[in-house]
Amino acid sequence: MLRRSKPSDPEAFRAEVLTFLEPLYGTAMRLTRNRADAEDLVQDTLVKAFRFSDRFTPGTNLRAWLYTILHNTWRNRRRDAARGPVEVDSELVDEAATGPGGLEAGETPERILIRATLDADLQAALDALPEAFRQAVWLRDVEEFSYAEIAAMLDVPIGTVMSRISRGRRLLFERLSPARGAAPLHAGSGR
Amino acid sequence: MTDCRRTVERLAPWADESLPPAERVEVDRHLAACPPCRNVADRERAGHRILRACADRLRAEPLPPGLRTRCEAIARAQQSSRPAWLRTLAPVAIIAILLVFTASTLFSLATRRSDALLAAQLTADHVKCFTAFDSPNTADAHATEQRLANAYGWNVRVPPSSSEAGVQLVGARRCLYADGSIPHVMYHVNGEQVSLFMLEGVTRPPAEVVTLGHRSQIWSNGGTTYVLVSSASASNTAAIANYMKYVMQDAH
């Protein structure tokens, strides 16, 4: 009887969007690294999501759609702030690619994991990663999006996503490892 | 060397075990034979596993106080499909509303005659009530009728929700109008906020008025004048009015 130009059930859409508030805020915190900017980013994301709700295709992944808006908004804001859209520290990239050797004798990933879980090291190590790596690693390993979804969100080729994730993971590991800064050990796999 | 390159390129899906089995075998074979790549791979997998193990804790960033409330307000304000120019006009509309209200106490006699003033005043009420009292919940029409009868002594027919017509009854209130008070019934219709006002004991010729960015349909039936206020398009507003008229056919 009446024509529908919005998602078939706007109330349900509204309620569903709001269920993603916590993860969106968590992601915004890792992107912006401060609370005020993270809050602004989440609110801007919601304003856009509701304003353009007719562009969302019902039945597709709402969470991925919201994350895409969040990342676009962040990119635009960074661009507006006359900063490079992506900050990649080439020195860090090289370090991550070649790395200071493997695990120190007696040091296992499990032991590093336990230590990282017990203190705020992990959060700090993550926040210290170059933004491009931090975004990609977070979306894959914490939020568990697929490589294709992340490529769409960040608007970069899938190969770039993979390489950023690889480098981000290795850099993170270096930062958590006590071997960091020490002379490289060439002890092979550490197994 | 090309093997090393190809291996390192595939380490991300290798480390999180999303690499197809055939490719995985290839990568594993190379890693077994190449200690430098094995080293890189181990560090990557360790980084991945640490993050996976801590993902829940990392995600559990507590929301700052007030953020949820603000986001819910955004949801309510933005869900309406009114165009952007209209939203930016909202503060202007509210000032206009106050002016109209002040004027109406002076010109209540004129109010009864003028469709434009009637529409403007009720549109003001529509905006004010939806700003303050909008609800996402569906209200039962019969219970709403009972409540209006008990609270204000009104014996009115409240058009119910209809999923076919996309009409959702969300509430009813008492609104001050001219020198009395009238029932104000609130709906959501396909994302639009819609109000139905009832002026008992008043009969006026049918009219359609556009004011303050809203469309008002005015009609009378059985000694009551109904005013439907909506931000929907002309055809949708007419369709909503038709629905209201249709379900109230047996009300008189």
Interface residues (C-beta under 8 A of the other chain):
Chain A: M1 L2 R3 R4 S5 K6 P10 E11 F13 R14 A15 V17 L18 L21 E22 P23 Y25 G26 M29 R30 R35 E39 V42 Q43 L46 V47 F50 R51 S53 D54 A97 G99 G101 G102 L103 P109 I112 L113 A116 T117 L122 Q123 L126 V137 R140 D141 V142 E143 E144 S146 Y147 G159 V161 M162 S163 I165 S166 G168 R169 R170 L171 L172 F173 E174 L176 G188 S189 G190 R191
Chain B: V8 E9 R10 L11 A12 P13 A15 D16 S18 P35 R38 N39 V40 D42 R43 E44 R45 A46 G47 H48 R49 I50 L51 R52 A53 C54 A55 R57 L58 R59 A60 E61 L63 P64 L67 R68 R70 C71 E72 I74 A75 R76 Q78 Q79 S81 A84 P136 E164 A165 G166 V167 Q168 H188 V189 N190 G191 S235 N236 A239 I240 Y243
